[in-house]
């Protein structure tokens, strides 16, 4: 920031960028959950377990590596993924209950 820049305007621009990123994240999460709900229906139809610990471990390792490459705390990426997977499993369990 230069001396001539108004800090209030700079803050407004930063916040506008953050708001746009947040909106994109919400839409991306919605798309992700559309896909995982399809997975849940497939698993329910074929009596597959709602969770896949081996897949989850692979994804954790993959996302931790991506986080490091992106200069994001890998532990944060792990926590985020664990939070999302818990919700996905809840959806898969509900789909299995509905199929019964």
C-alpha positions as CSV (number, residue, x, y, z in Angstrom):
1,X,0.0,0.0,0.0
2,X,1.4,3.4,-0.9
3,X,1.0,6.5,1.3
4,X,-1.5,7.9,-1.2
5,X,-3.9,4.9,-0.8
6,X,-6.8,5.3,1.4
7,X,-6.7,2.4,3.9
8,X,-10.5,2.4,4.1
9,X,-10.7,1.8,0.3
10,X,-8.0,-0.8,0.4
11,X,-9.9,-2.6,3.2
12,X,-13.1,-2.4,1.1
13,X,-11.3,-4.0,-1.9
14,X,-9.8,-6.8,0.2
15,X,-13.2,-7.5,1.7
16,X,-14.8,-7.5,-1.7
17,X,-12.3,-10.1,-2.9
18,X,-12.9,-12.2,0.2
19,X,-16.7,-12.0,-0.3
20,X,-16.2,-13.2,-3.9
21,X,-13.9,-16.1,-2.8
22,X,-16.5,-17.1,-0.1
23,X,-19.2,-17.2,-2.7
24,X,-17.1,-19.4,-5.0
25,X,-16.3,-21.7,-2.1
26,X,-20.0,-22.1,-1.3
27,X,-20.9,-22.9,-4.9
28,X,-18.0,-25.4,-5.1
29,X,-19.1,-27.1,-1.9
30,X,-22.7,-27.3,-3.2
31,X,-21.4,-29.0,-6.4
32,X,-19.2,-31.4,-4.3
33,X,-22.2,-32.4,-2.2
34,X,-24.3,-33.0,-5.3
35,X,-21.7,-35.5,-6.4
36,X,-21.3,-37.1,-2.9
37,X,-25.1,-37.5,-2.6
38,X,-25.0,-39.5,-5.9
39,X,-22.3,-41.6,-4.4
40,X,-24.5,-42.1,-1.3
41,X,-27.4,-43.3,-3.4
42,X,-25.2,-45.7,-5.3
43,X,-23.7,-47.1,-2.1
44,X,-27.2,-47.5,-0.6
45,X,-28.5,-49.2,-3.8
46,X,-25.7,-51.7,-3.7
47,X,-25.5,-52.1,0.1
48,X,-22.0,-50.6,0.3
49,X,-20.8,-49.1,3.6
50,X,-21.3,-45.3,4.0
51,X,-17.7,-44.7,4.7
52,X,-14.5,-45.8,3.0
53,X,-11.6,-45.3,5.4
54,X,-8.9,-46.3,2.9
55,X,-10.2,-43.7,0.4
56,X,-10.4,-41.1,3.2
57,X,-6.8,-41.7,4.1
58,X,-5.7,-41.4,0.5
59,X,-7.6,-38.1,0.2
60,X,-6.1,-36.8,3.4
61,X,-2.6,-37.5,2.2
62,X,-3.5,-35.9,-1.2
63,X,-5.0,-32.8,0.3
64,X,-2.2,-32.3,2.8
65,X,0.3,-32.4,-0.1
66,X,-1.9,-29.9,-2.1
67,X,-2.1,-27.7,0.9
68,X,1.7,-27.6,1.3
69,X,2.0,-26.7,-2.4
70,X,-0.6,-23.9,-2.0
71,X,1.1,-22.6,1.1
72,X,-1.9,-23.5,3.3
73,X,-1.5,-25.2,6.7
74,X,-1.8,-29.0,5.9
75,X,-3.4,-29.5,9.4
76,X,-6.1,-27.0,8.4
77,X,-6.8,-28.9,5.2
78,X,-7.0,-32.1,7.2
79,X,-9.5,-30.6,9.6
80,X,-11.6,-29.2,6.8
81,X,-11.7,-32.5,5.0
82,X,-12.6,-34.4,8.2
83,X,-15.5,-31.9,8.7
84,X,-16.7,-32.4,5.2
85,X,-16.4,-36.2,5.2
86,X,-18.4,-36.3,8.5
87,X,-21.3,-34.5,6.7
88,X,-20.9,-36.8,3.6
89,X,-21.1,-39.9,5.7
90,X,-24.2,-38.5,7.4
91,X,-25.8,-38.1,4.0
92,X,-24.7,-41.6,3.0
93,X,-26.2,-43.1,6.2
94,X,-29.5,-41.2,5.5
95,X,-29.5,-42.6,1.9
96,X,-29.0,-46.1,3.3
97,X,-31.8,-45.6,5.7
98,X,-34.1,-44.4,2.9
99,X,-33.2,-47.4,0.8
100,X,-34.1,-49.9,3.5
